[in-house]
Amino acid sequence: MIFTVRLDKRNNFFLDKETGETLDRYDPTNPNLQLHLKLKDCDLNVDTSLIVQEYGGQIAFQHIDDKFIIDDGFQDILVKCGYIVYKNYDNERISDNSKGVLIRDSLINKIRRAIASLSYEKEVKISGNETLMEMKTNDYQFKFRFDTVSSIVTKNYRRKDNNLTYYPFDKTMDKYGTIYVSIFAKKIRNGCPDNDKFNVPSEVIKDLVKELGLEYHYVSLPIKGRRVLYWQGL
């Protein structure tokens, strides 16, 4: 069976087995890292050599016939997603592929210029048609990733093949006149205001759409409890 365990400081936690210090997150570079879990029938101590970060980002280990997925609360998790839409292309379809490619390329470039104009302190990385904007507050690190619709479809197929949770998707969106946005938040410290990981992305998207202009709008998608972790290429 597969179990997901959320860490706390009483029953399930990481520790340094040399010092006995309780640690709040997974650190694969610490050779003294040990995981303590309180199971129904016993207490279990798992050495770091048995814990892996799987393809896709999950922290996990195998115990007899069971797999345990560990949620330490400090992972890059999807908190918001949706589409930047040009004109009415959440309802209309572009049938001319040549015209569609020109509109898509123009949309990508327009979004990149709008990102550059935002007043936030940020780092922007570009790879092909994908644009990644990273920014930080006192409490969270955020990743805003802008993908073409074709790219997010490919990523979802790859996720399905690897038994990973896929991104929410709307098949009615035109593949040329829209850009898919996925936003990930990673907690920096304990005690962070939980609402900030949702409020900050909403404000940034609002500012981005304003910068893009009147011909653009944003359509949000429900995540509905999906646990999607950031992983390069996925």
C-alpha positions in Angstrom: 0.0 0.0 0.0 1.0 3.7 -0.4 0.8 6.0 2.6 1.4 9.8 2.8 2.8 11.0 6.1 2.7 14.7 7.0 5.6 15.5 9.4 5.1 17.1 12.8 7.4 17.5 15.8 5.9 14.8 18.1 5.3 11.6 16.2 6.8 12.0 12.7 9.9 14.0 12.1 13.4 14.2 10.8 16.3 14.3 13.2 20.1 14.4 13.2 21.0 11.0 14.7 24.4 12.3 15.9 23.1 15.3 17.8 19.5 14.3 18.4 18.3 17.6 17.0 14.9 17.6 15.4 15.0 18.9 11.9 12.1 20.5 10.0 12.9 19.4 6.5 14.5 16.7 4.3 18.2 17.4 3.6 19.8 14.8 1.3 23.3 16.3 1.9 23.1 15.4 5.7 24.6 11.9 6.2 23.2 11.9 9.8 19.6 12.5 8.7 17.2 10.0 10.1 13.4 9.8 9.8 11.3 8.8 12.8 7.8 7.6 12.2 5.2 6.4 14.7 3.2 3.6 13.1 0.2 1.7 14.4 2.3 -1.2 15.7 5.8 0.3 16.2 8.1 3.2 16.0 10.2 3.2 12.9 13.6 4.9 12.3 14.7 5.2 8.7 18.3 6.2 7.7 18.8 8.7 5.0 20.4 6.0 2.7 16.9 4.4 2.4 15.1 7.7 1.6 15.0 8.9 -2.0 13.6 11.9 -3.8 11.8 10.3 -6.7 11.4 11.5 -10.3 8.8 14.1 -10.0 9.9 15.4 -6.6 8.3 13.1 -4.0 10.3 12.1 -0.9 9.7 8.4 -0.3 11.0 5.1 1.2 9.9 1.5 1.0 9.1 -0.5 4.2 8.4 -4.2 3.6 5.5 -4.1 1.1 4.5 -0.5 1.8 5.6 2.8 0.2 5.6 5.9 2.4 5.5 9.4 0.8 6.8 12.1 3.2 5.4 15.6 3.2 7.8 17.8 5.2 5.9 21.0 4.1 9.0 22.5 2.4 8.5 21.4 -1.2 7.6 23.3 -4.4 3.9 22.6 -4.7 1.4 23.8 -7.2 -0.8 26.5 -5.6 -2.4 28.2 -8.7 -2.8 27.5 -12.4 -4.7 28.7 -15.4 -4.4 30.4 -18.7 -3.4 33.8 -20.0 -5.9 34.4 -22.8 -5.5 36.7 -25.8 -8.8 38.2 -27.1 -11.6 35.5 -27.1 -9.5 32.4 -27.6 -10.9 30.7 -24.6 -14.0 30.3 -26.7 -12.8 30.6 -30.3 -10.4 28.3 -32.2 -7.7 29.3 -34.7 -8.0 26.9 -37.6 -5.1 28.3 -39.7 -1.9 26.8 -38.3 0.4 29.4 -39.8 -1.7 32.2 -38.4 -1.9 30.3 -35.1 1.9 30.0 -34.8 2.4 33.7 -35.4 -0.2 34.6 -32.7 1.3 32.1 -30.2 4.9 33.5 -30.8 3.6 37.0 -30.4 1.8 36.1 -27.2 5.0 34.5 -25.8 7.0 37.6 -26.6 4.3 39.9 -25.2 4.2 38.0 -21.9 8.0 38.1 -21.6 8.0 41.8 -22.1 5.2 42.3 -19.6 7.2 40.1 -17.0 10.2 42.3 -17.5 8.1 45.4 -16.8 6.8 44.1 -13.5 8.2 45.9 -10.5 8.9 42.8 -8.4 12.4 41.7 -7.8 12.7 38.5 -9.9 14.8 36.2 -11.9 13.6 35.1 -15.4 14.8 32.0 -17.2 13.9 31.2 -20.8 14.1 27.8 -22.5 12.5 27.5 -25.9 8.9 28.6 -25.6 8.9 28.1 -21.8 9.4 31.1 -19.5 10.1 30.7 -15.8 9.9 33.7 -13.4 11.2 33.1 -9.8 10.7 35.5 -7.0 10.9 35.4 -3.2 9.1 37.0 -0.2 10.1 36.7 3.5 8.1 33.5 3.7 7.9 31.8 0.3 9.9 31.1 -2.9 7.6 31.2 -6.0 8.0 29.8 -9.5 5.7 31.2 -12.2 6.0 29.0 -15.3 4.5 29.9 -18.6 4.0 27.1 -21.1 2.4 26.7 -24.5 -0.7 24.4 -24.5 1.1 21.8 -26.5 3.9 21.8 -23.9 1.6 21.3 -21.0 -0.2 18.4 -22.9 3.2 16.7 -23.4 4.1 17.2 -19.7 0.8 15.7 -18.6 1.4 12.6 -20.8 4.8 12.3 -19.3 3.3 12.6 -15.8 0.7 10.0 -16.6 3.4 7.5 -17.8 5.2 8.0 -14.5 2.0 7.7 -12.3 2.3 11.4 -11.3 -0.5 13.8 -10.6 -1.2 15.8 -13.8 -1.9 19.5 -14.2 -5.6 20.6 -14.4 -6.5 21.2 -18.0 -9.2 22.8 -20.1 -9.7 21.2 -23.5 -11.8 24.2 -24.8 -8.8 26.5 -24.7 -7.2 27.3 -28.1 -3.7 26.0 -28.4 -2.3 29.2 -30.1 -4.2 32.0 -28.4 -3.6 31.0 -24.8 -0.6 30.3 -22.5 -0.7 27.9 -19.6 0.5 29.3 -16.2 1.5 27.1 -13.3 2.6 28.7 -10.1 4.5 26.8 -7.3 5.2 27.9 -3.8 7.9 26.6 -1.5 7.9 27.5 2.2 11.1 29.1 3.5 10.4 28.9 7.2 8.0 27.6 9.8 5.1 29.8 10.8 4.5 31.3 7.4 1.0 32.8 6.8 -0.7 30.1 4.8 -2.8 32.5 2.8 0.3 34.3 1.5 1.1 31.4 -0.8 -2.2 32.0 -2.6 -2.5 35.8 -2.2 0.9 36.7 -3.7 0.4 34.7 -6.9 -3.0 36.2 -7.4 -1.6 39.8 -7.0 1.2 39.0 -9.5 -1.1 37.6 -12.1 -3.4 40.6 -11.7 -0.5 42.9 -12.3 0.7 40.9 -15.2 -2.7 41.0 -17.0 -2.8 44.8 -16.4 0.6 45.1 -17.9 -0.5 43.0 -20.9 -3.4 45.3 -21.7 -7.1 45.2 -22.5 -7.0 42.4 -25.0 -5.8 39.9 -22.4 -7.4 38.1 -19.5 -6.7 35.3 -17.1 -8.8 32.1 -16.6 -8.1 30.2 -13.3 -8.4 26.4 -13.0 -9.4 24.6 -9.8 -6.6 22.5 -8.3 -9.0 20.5 -6.1 -6.4 19.1 -3.7 -4.0 17.8 -6.5 -0.5 17.4 -5.1 1.7 18.5 -8.1 5.3 19.2 -7.3 7.7 21.3 -9.4 10.2 19.2 -11.3 12.2 20.5 -14.3 10.8 19.1 -17.5 7.6 18.1 -15.8 
